[in-house]
Amino acid sequence: MAHDVFISYSSKDKPPADATCAKLEARGIRCWIAPRDIMPGADWGSSIIDAINGARVVVLVFSAHANASQQIKREVERAVHKGIPIIPLRIENVPPESSLEYFISTPHWLDAFTPPLEQHLVYLADVIRHILDGQPVPGKPLPPPAPWRRGPGGIAAGVALLAVLIAIAWFSFLRPPPSFTGSWTATALDIRQFTTENTMMSALVPAQLLSATIKNPDAKGTLTVDASGQFTIAISGEDHGTLTAAPSTMAGPPNDMLTFASDITHQSFSVNLILSETSSNSSSVYTPQTGSPPNGQDTYQLVFLAAGQSTGAGIGDFTGKPDYQGTKDANGGVRTLDIIAGTWAPMQFAYQAGFGTNDPNNRVTASLVITADGHYTLDYELHEKGLWHATNGNWTRQVPTGNSYSPPSTDGGTYSFTGRDQVTLYDQFGASTWQRGS
């Protein structure tokens, strides 16, 4: 994925690093952050090097943990070697260790250890936007004005200051805190936050395709919370792009490979595929030498394995009734894309009840459409209804699992309001930002 910013941080500082990523991406600044953007099965070290080389700016989330990290030192050294600007975001008031101080000039550090973190992230986004646009970097926010002095002017200033303090006291202590009650629209989403259905989908739809549906600019998310704590969430998105097969003709497992190239994320990834007929009680793997081609009547299973893998757990599992039209290539071979062209549903949605799939208030629907001319479209839609609780910066949600013998699924994390009409939800999987109103 093309990106502007590489975020370097210690794994022990993941919440502020995720908050930094969410704020920058909400401002349209593309970020690369581990482990989110490391492809499954990819070499970790090579992925880090490639991501730094492809960045225009490096943001270092600096703390005592980062100060002691050898990986951070290697990342900083690499960025300096490549001539990439480094912006250290210091979230703890600790001096840099000598090897880091050698590479980074302390006057360029952005101190962000005085709360709230949000205002520092706003300034960081402004700085990076100016760097990317080739404009002069804006100055830091002005410090508070000097104390008023005695005299007529000072008395007037004191009266004004007293009025301000009274207003601050009202808004800080007497005015009710911001509430989740109402309707919200998502302005930035991370699909991994919605774990009830995604746990069910994780081995059914490749994560790259699922994530791209939410990165689509046309993706939608709504959240409604009433005064009793009942909530509903609705999220929908689409990924689409091109699909190529290697070899172009069906060879049979483990030799058939598909490569997806998303028009949304501009990323490509490959999978090995297995096509099996599942209409009878037994499943038979299709090969052009022995199998009857799909005719639109029989049900087939399309399994995706990680590239280079021929057995084991799949990363995609779909069912459908492809309708092969009998076309051949110039050599008489059966083209892979002709065989698998059709509409596919994630396997569990087609065959298993429960997990909320039969409940219109708690369900996930998805379909993967493959065309013989080498295009694909994945549509995704999620609905949730359950109980919402938020207090003192912590939130939880409970969603029925759809099985009477299973307890509700619970997720939660922290939240941060910006004013009263914008809130960001954080959990161990990511962050999402919501704006009050339609």
Secondary structure, DSSP 8 states (H G I E B T S, - for coil): ---SEEEE--GGGHHHHHHHHHHHHHTT--EE-TTTTS-TT--HHHHHHHHHHT-SEEEEEESHHHHT-HHHHHHHHHHHHTT--EEEEE-S-----HHHHHHS-GGG-EE--SS-HHHHHHHHHHHHHHHHTT---------------SSHHHHHHHHHHHHHHHHHHIIIIIS------EEEEEEE--GGG-HHHHHHHTTTS-HHHHHHHHHSTT-EEEEEE-TTSEEEEEEEEEEEEEEEEESSB---TTS-EEEEEETTT--EEEEEEEEEE-SSSS-EE--TTTS---BSSS-EEEEEEETT--SS--SEEEEE--B------TTS--BHHHHH-EEEEEHHHHH---TTTTBTTBEEEEEEEEETTTEEEEEEEEEEEEEEEEETTEEEEEE--S-TTS--EEEEEEEEEETTTEEEEEETTEEEEEEE--
